[in-house]
Amino acid sequence: MKRTNIVLLIFWSLATVGLVFTSPELKFTLLDRYSVSHLAITTAFLTTSIFLLNDKLARLGHLHFLVLCIVILLYPHSELLGKSGTPIIFAAYFFALLLSTDLLKTEYKLLASTILLCIIVLEVIAPTIDRVGFDRNNNLKEWGDFVDGHNLHAGGYLLPDINQTIVGEFSGAQFITNNHGFRNKNNVDFKKPHNTYRILFLGDSFVVGYRSDQNDIIGEVLQKELAEHSSKRIEVLNAGVHDTVWAAKYLRKYGFKFDPDLIIVGVTLGNDISGSYVTRNKLSFRTGAVANTLLPDSAFDVAGFKGLGLRLDRSLMGWSIYKLARRFIRKYSIASWYGDYPTRIHAFDIVHSLGHYYDGERLNAIEESFSSVEDALRTIKSQAGKSQLLVTLFPLRFQVSETEWRNTIHDYGLNKDRFDAALPNQRILRYCKDLKIDCLDLTDPLGKEDSTDIFFPLGDMHFNKNGQQVAANILSKHILGTPGFP
């Protein structure tokens, strides 16, 4: 090593600062600040850096190159240098070291430079190659922009008289609500038209169609299919409600005024159970007891090589090229609203709701959330009158795919012996049986489909166009076999 130059020392200093103050975008990685692995890597980086001061320590120089390559591979982030700044600093330090060192032969320097440059180029173009995801037109509104989060309208929580193009999968999606706020094209009156069989379909984003075109939502497809087998005019009114407690409140205030022949209450497993608890107790997902309710330590299994492999995988997820390659190798696990990671999982996460699948020690808040659903169903049943009632369970994606269930267990570092993918289904089906409510669980029928064909990509919990079609087909067959359908 010839005399160390100023530029090399500057990049080394910046790289050292970036490594010492790492703050990975994903938690539970090999570079989590102050973790054992982070301390070991930082120590190795600093120790082997001594060769910069003494030409006789060539062996340490080779080790330093190895440690440097490992750090770059782990895609370091730093609060001080930023998400992109830290990797850039390390790449610059790598090139500065190559130019100034005589430890490597010229051909090896060219090879190392070429490999790193190729990686950088691939990293830049990877996002443009990867077209999996939703339409990224920033001029389009989200479906959630038309949700009135605190008030109920006659048609549910959607604002009335909307006709907009919203964000959809790959392209814009038509979003229409009628005069009452139902997600329907045609206006309706409280009084049911003559010779009409009216279905009031209640539910959250699964029912009113998250990022879905108007013609693709379950209720629209269901209406068309039922109309082909009935002598009456079929009308399916799609009402948005946050959860089952909201459904009971909506029916009491507005729903029964529409004189429905059939009421379908959609229950999104996990999500609506959490929501019912939050609504009944006037809590918030963002703060307080709900936001702070975490799964206990016994829910996790991250010891030994399993934990090491998981940390490595999450470290590499900083690279777009790795994420792209990974998608072709294995399916995504379900996403997390809170940004959960191994050893820190929110029991009431809006998306994965893993607390409701936890089969370990009793969690009082989880038990109360199940009771909230049961009480709401009991209320709906007692007030339904002459209207028939059907509860429909919408499963999460890991419930219809054994592969995705295994991936979820692995990616969140869960103890597989403490979780049961069918637990919430079993409890709600038991409630419905006790209350003498007809209940349709879509889990097993949907399990015959490939989960990548019926759900949105990237771990999203919602049905895509095909998934909604399949769900509507199952619902249609069930309703056609129900006594009283015309």
C-alpha positions in Angstrom: 0.0 0.0 0.0 1.5 3.3 -1.0 1.0 6.5 1.0 -2.6 6.9 1.9 -4.2 9.8 0.1 -6.6 12.4 1.5 -9.5 11.3 -0.7 -9.3 7.7 0.5 -9.2 8.8 4.1 -12.3 11.0 3.6 -14.3 8.2 2.1 -13.0 5.8 4.8 -14.1 8.3 7.5 -17.6 8.7 5.9 -18.0 4.9 5.5 -17.0 4.4 9.1 -19.5 6.9 10.3 -22.2 5.3 8.1 -21.4 1.9 9.5 -21.3 2.9 13.1 -24.6 4.8 12.9 -26.5 2.3 10.7 -30.3 2.5 10.7 -31.6 -0.1 8.3 -34.9 0.6 6.5 -36.0 -2.9 7.5 -35.5 -3.9 11.1 -34.0 -7.3 12.3 -31.1 -7.3 9.9 -27.4 -8.0 10.3 -26.7 -4.3 10.5 -29.2 -3.4 13.2 -27.3 -0.9 15.3 -25.8 -2.4 18.4 -26.8 -5.9 17.5 -24.1 -8.6 18.0 -23.7 -9.0 14.2 -23.4 -5.2 13.7 -20.8 -4.9 16.4 -18.8 -7.8 15.0 -18.9 -6.4 11.4 -18.0 -2.9 12.6 -15.1 -4.2 14.7 -13.8 -6.3 11.8 -14.1 -3.2 9.5 -12.2 -1.0 11.9 -9.6 -3.6 12.8 -8.7 -4.5 9.3 -8.5 -0.8 8.4 -5.1 -0.7 10.2 -3.5 -1.9 6.9 -4.1 1.6 5.5 -1.4 2.9 7.9 1.2 0.2 7.3 2.3 -1.4 4.1 3.4 -4.5 5.9 -0.1 -5.5 6.9 -1.1 -6.8 3.5 -3.0 -9.7 4.9 -5.3 -7.4 6.8 -5.8 -5.5 3.6 -7.2 -8.6 1.9 -9.5 -9.2 4.9 -10.6 -5.5 4.7 -11.7 -5.9 1.1 -13.7 -9.0 2.2 -15.4 -7.1 5.1 -16.1 -4.1 2.8 -17.7 -6.4 0.2 -19.9 -7.9 3.0 -21.0 -4.5 4.2 -21.9 -3.4 0.7 -23.8 -6.6 0.1 -25.8 -5.9 3.3 -26.9 -2.5 1.8 -26.0 -0.2 4.8 -28.3 2.7 5.6 -27.4 5.5 8.0 -29.4 8.3 9.6 -26.6 10.7 9.0 -25.9 9.8 5.3 -29.4 8.9 4.2 -31.0 5.9 2.5 -29.1 6.3 -0.7 -26.1 8.2 0.6 -24.6 5.5 2.7 -24.4 2.8 -0.1 -23.0 5.5 -2.4 -20.3 6.4 0.1 -19.3 2.7 0.5 -19.2 2.3 -3.3 -17.0 5.4 -3.6 -14.7 4.1 -0.8 -14.5 0.7 -2.6 -13.4 2.4 -5.9 -11.0 4.7 -4.1 -9.4 1.7 -2.4 -9.1 -0.1 -5.6 -7.3 2.8 -7.3 -4.9 3.4 -4.4 -4.0 -0.2 -3.4 -1.3 -2.4 -4.8 -2.7 -5.5 -3.0 -4.6 -6.7 -6.1 -3.3 -7.3 -9.6 -4.7 -5.1 -12.3 -6.9 -7.8 -13.8 -8.5 -8.4 -10.4 -9.1 -4.7 -10.0 -10.8 -4.5 -13.3 -12.9 -7.6 -12.5 -14.0 -6.1 -9.1 -14.8 -2.8 -10.7 -16.8 -4.4 -13.5 -18.8 -6.5 -11.1 -19.7 -3.5 -8.8 -20.6 -1.3 -11.8 -22.8 -4.1 -13.2 -24.6 -4.4 -9.8 -25.1 -0.6 -9.7 -26.5 -0.5 -13.2 -28.9 -3.4 -12.5 -29.9 -1.7 -9.3 -30.8 1.4 -11.2 -32.8 -0.3 -13.9 -34.5 -3.0 -11.6 -37.4 -0.8 -10.6 -38.2 -0.1 -14.3 -38.1 -3.8 -15.1 -40.3 -4.6 -12.2 -43.9 -3.7 -13.2 -45.6 -5.7 -10.5 -47.7 -3.4 -8.4 -50.4 -0.7 -8.7 -50.8 2.1 -11.1 -48.3 4.8 -10.1 -50.1 7.8 -11.7 -49.8 10.4 -9.0 -52.7 12.4 -10.5 -55.2 9.7 -9.5 -56.9 9.6 -6.1 -57.1 6.6 -3.9 -60.4 4.9 -3.1 -59.8 5.8 0.6 -60.1 9.5 -0.4 -63.9 8.9 -0.7 -64.3 7.1 2.7 -65.9 9.2 5.4 -64.1 7.6 8.3 -66.3 9.0 11.1 -69.8 9.2 9.7 -72.3 6.9 8.2 -74.4 7.8 5.2 -77.5 5.9 4.0 -75.2 3.9 1.8 -72.4 3.3 4.3 -69.1 5.0 4.8 -68.5 6.1 1.2 -69.3 9.6 0.1 -72.3 9.8 -2.2 -72.4 10.9 -5.9 -68.8 10.1 -6.8 -67.7 9.3 -10.3 -63.9 9.2 -10.5 -61.0 7.3 -11.9 -58.9 6.1 -9.0 -55.6 4.2 -8.6 -56.0 0.6 -9.8 -53.8 -2.3 -10.6 -51.6 -1.2 -13.6 -54.3 1.3 -14.8 -57.0 3.6 -13.5 -60.2 2.1 -12.1 -63.7 3.5 -12.3 -65.1 4.4 -8.9 -68.8 5.3 -8.7 -71.2 5.8 -5.8 -74.9 6.6 -6.0 -77.1 9.1 -4.3 -76.9 7.4 -0.9 -73.2 6.4 -1.0 -73.6 2.8 -2.1 -70.9 1.7 -4.5 -73.5 1.2 -7.2 -74.1 3.0 -10.5 -77.8 3.4 -10.2 -79.6 5.6 -7.6 -82.0 3.8 -5.3 -84.8 4.8 -3.0 -85.6 3.4 0.5 -88.7 1.9 -1.0 -87.9 -1.3 -2.8 -89.2 -1.5 -6.4 -91.9 -3.9 -7.3 -90.8 -7.5 -8.2 -87.3 -6.8 -6.9 -85.2 -9.1 -4.7 -82.9 -6.7 -2.8 -79.6 -7.8 -1.2 -77.8 -5.4 1.2 -74.2 -6.4 1.0 -72.2 -4.9 4.0 -68.4 -5.0 4.4 -65.1 -3.2 4.3 -62.7 -2.7 1.4 -63.3 -6.3 0.3 -66.9 -5.5 -0.4 -66.7 -2.0 -1.8 -63.6 -2.9 -3.9 -60.2 -1.7 -2.9 -58.5 -0.3 -6.0 -61.0 -2.2 -8.1 -63.0 -1.1 -11.2 -66.7 -0.6 -10.7 -67.7 -3.6 -12.8 -65.2 -5.9 -11.0 -66.4 -5.6 -7.3 -68.0 -8.7 -5.8 -71.4 -7.2 -5.5 -71.6 -6.2 -9.2 -70.5 -9.7 -10.3 -72.9 -11.3 -7.9 -75.8 -9.2 -9.1 -75.3 -10.3 -12.7 -74.9 -14.0 -11.8 -78.0 -14.1 -9.6 -80.1 -12.2 -12.2 -79.5 -15.1 -14.7 -81.3 -17.5 -12.4 -84.2 -15.5 -11.0 -87.6 -14.4 -12.2 -87.3 -11.2 -10.2 -85.1 -8.2 -10.7 -82.0 -8.6 -8.6 -80.5 -5.6 -6.8 -77.3 -5.8 -4.8 -76.5 -2.7 -2.8 -72.9 -2.4 -1.8 -72.5 -0.6 1.5 -69.1 0.2 3.1 -68.7 -0.4 6.9 -65.5 -0.5 8.8 -66.2 -3.7 10.8 -69.0 -5.8 12.2 -69.8 -3.4 15.0 -70.2 -0.7 12.4 -72.4 -3.1 10.4 -74.8 -3.4 13.4 -74.8 0.3 13.9 -75.4 1.0 10.2 -78.3 -1.5 9.9 -80.0 0.0 12.9 -79.7 3.5 11.6 -80.2 3.1 7.8 -79.9 -0.5 6.5 -83.3 -1.9 7.5 -85.0 1.1 5.9 -84.1 -0.3 2.5 -86.3 -3.4 3.3 -83.7 -5.9 2.2 -84.7 -9.5 1.4 -81.2 -10.7 2.2 -78.4 -9.1 4.3 -74.9 -10.3 3.7 -72.4 -9.2 6.3 -68.9 -9.6 5.1 -66.3 -10.3 7.8 -62.7 -9.9 6.8 -60.8 -12.3 9.1 -58.5 -10.6 11.5 -59.1 -7.1 10.2 -62.8 -6.8 11.1 -62.2 -8.5 14.4 -59.6 -5.9 15.3 -61.8 -3.2 14.0 -64.8 -4.3 16.0 -62.8 -4.1 19.2 -61.5 -0.6 18.3 -64.9 0.7 17.4 -66.8 -0.7 20.4 -64.2 0.7 22.8 -63.7 4.0 20.9 -59.9 3.3 20.5 -57.4 4.0 17.7 -55.1 1.8 15.7 -52.5 4.5 15.8 -52.1 5.2 19.5 -52.9 3.7 22.9 -53.5 0.1 24.0 -54.2 -1.2 20.5 -51.1 0.2 18.9 -49.0 -1.1 21.9 -50.4 -4.6 22.1 -47.6 -6.9 20.9 -47.3 -10.6 20.7 -45.3 -12.2 23.6 -41.8 -13.6 23.2 -43.2 -17.1 23.1 -44.7 -16.3 19.7 -41.3 -16.2 18.1 -38.6 -18.6 17.0 -35.5 -16.8 15.8 -32.8 -18.8 17.4 -29.6 -20.1 15.7 -29.3 -20.4 12.0 -33.0 -19.7 11.4 -32.6 -16.2 12.9 -29.3 -15.7 11.1 -30.8 -16.6 7.7 -33.8 -14.4 8.4 -31.5 -11.4 9.2 -29.5 -12.0 6.1 -32.6 -12.2 3.9 -34.0 -9.0 5.4 -30.6 -7.3 4.9 -30.5 -8.1 1.2 -34.0 -6.8 0.8 -32.5 -3.3 0.6 -31.5 -4.2 -3.0 -34.1 -3.9 -5.7 -32.4 -6.5 -7.8 -32.6 -9.0 -4.9 -36.3 -8.2 -4.3 -37.0 -8.8 -8.0 -35.1 -12.1 -8.1 -36.7 -13.2 -4.8 -40.1 -12.7 -6.3 -39.4 -15.4 -8.9 -38.1 -17.8 -6.2 -40.7 -17.5 -3.5 -44.1 -15.9 -2.8 -44.4 -12.9 -0.7 -45.7 -13.2 2.8 -48.5 -10.9 3.8 -47.7 -7.2 4.4 -47.9 -5.3 7.7 -49.6 -2.0 8.4 -47.3 -1.2 11.3 -44.2 -2.3 9.5 -43.8 -5.3 11.9 -40.7 -7.5 12.0 -39.5 -10.6 13.8 -39.7 -10.2 17.6 -42.0 -7.2 17.3 -45.5 -8.0 16.0 -48.6 -6.0 16.7 -51.5 -8.3 17.6 -54.0 -5.9 16.0 -52.2 -5.1 12.8 -54.9 -4.0 10.3 -53.4 -6.2 7.5 -52.0 -9.5 8.9 -53.9 -9.5 12.3 -51.6 -12.3 13.5 -52.9 -11.8 17.1 -56.1 -13.6 16.0 -54.2 -16.6 14.8 -52.0 -16.8 17.9 -52.8 -20.0 19.7 -50.6 -19.5 22.7 -51.3 -17.9 26.1 -54.6 -16.0 26.4 -54.4 -12.3 25.3 -57.3 -10.4 27.0 -57.6 -7.8 24.3 -57.8 -10.5 21.5 -60.5 -12.3 23.5 -62.4 -9.1 23.9 -62.2 -8.4 20.1 -63.7 -11.8 19.4 -66.5 -11.0 21.9 -67.1 -7.7 20.0 -67.8 -9.6 16.8 -70.1 -12.1 18.5 -72.1 -9.4 20.3 -72.4 -7.5 17.0 -73.7 -10.6 15.2 -76.1 -11.2 18.0 -77.5 -7.7 17.7 -77.8 -8.0 13.9 -79.6 -11.3 14.2 -82.1 -9.9 16.8 -82.9 -6.9 14.6 -83.0 -8.6 11.2 -86.7 -9.3 11.3 -88.0 -10.9 8.1 -84.7 -10.3 6.3 -82.6 -13.3 5.8 -79.0 -13.1 7.1 -75.8 -14.5 5.7 -72.4 -13.9 7.2 -69.5 -14.3 4.7 -65.9 -14.8 5.9 -63.2 -13.3 3.7 -59.9 -15.1 4.5 -56.5 -13.6 4.4 -54.2 -14.7 1.7 -52.0 -17.0 3.9 -55.2 -18.9 4.8 -55.8 -20.0 1.3 -52.2 -20.9 0.5 -50.1 -23.3 2.5 -47.0 -21.9 0.9 -47.8 -18.3 1.9 -48.7 -19.5 5.4 -45.2 -21.1 5.7 -43.6 -17.9 4.3 -45.5 -15.8 6.8 -44.3 -18.0 9.7 -40.7 -17.7 8.4 -40.6 -14.1 7.4 -42.0 -12.9 10.7 -39.9 -15.4 12.7 -42.9 -17.0 14.3 -43.1 -20.2 16.3 -45.3 -22.3 14.1 -46.5 -24.4 17.0 -48.1 -21.3 18.5 -50.2 -20.3 15.4 -53.3 -21.8 13.8 -54.4 -20.4 10.4 -58.0 -21.6 10.9 -58.5 -20.2 14.4 -60.6 -17.1 13.7 -62.8 -19.1 11.2 -63.5 -21.8 13.8 -64.5 -19.3 16.4 -66.8 -17.2 14.2 -68.4 -20.3 12.6 -69.1 -21.5 16.2 -70.7 -18.1 17.0 -72.9 -18.3 13.9 -74.0 -21.8 14.7 -74.9 -20.9 18.3 -76.8 -17.8 17.0 -78.5 -19.9 14.1 -77.0 -17.6 11.5 -76.1 -18.9 8.0 -72.3 -18.5 7.6 -70.3 -19.0 4.4 -66.6 -19.4 4.9 -64.8 -18.7 1.6 -61.4 -20.1 2.8 -61.6 -23.7 1.6 -63.2 -22.9 -1.8 -60.7 -20.2 -2.5 -57.9 -22.6 -1.4 -58.4 -24.4 -4.7 -57.1 -21.3 -6.5 -53.5 -20.1 -6.8 -53.2 -17.2 -4.4 -51.1 -15.2 -6.9 -54.1 -15.3 -9.2 -56.7 -14.1 -6.8 -54.9 -11.5 -4.6 -53.2 -8.3 -5.5 -49.4 -8.6 -5.6 -46.6 -7.7 -3.1 -48.3 -9.3 -0.1 -51.5 -7.1 -0.4 -54.4 -8.7 1.5 -57.2 -7.8 -1.1 -58.7 -9.7 -3.9 -57.8 -8.7 -7.4 -60.3 -8.8 -10.3 -60.1 -12.6 -10.6 -60.3 -13.1 -6.9 -63.5 -11.0 -6.7 -65.0 -13.0 -9.6 -64.2 -16.3 -7.8 -65.6 -15.0 -4.5 -68.8 -13.8 -6.3 -69.2 -17.3 -7.9 -69.0 -19.0 -4.6 -71.5 -16.6 -3.0 -73.8 -16.9 -6.0 -74.0 -20.7 -5.7 -74.6 -20.5 -2.0 -77.4 -18.0 -2.3 -79.0 -19.9 -5.2 -79.2 -22.9 -2.8 -80.8 -20.9 0.0 -84.5 -21.4 0.6 -86.5 -18.3 -0.3 -84.4 -17.1 -3.2 -86.8 -16.4 -6.1 
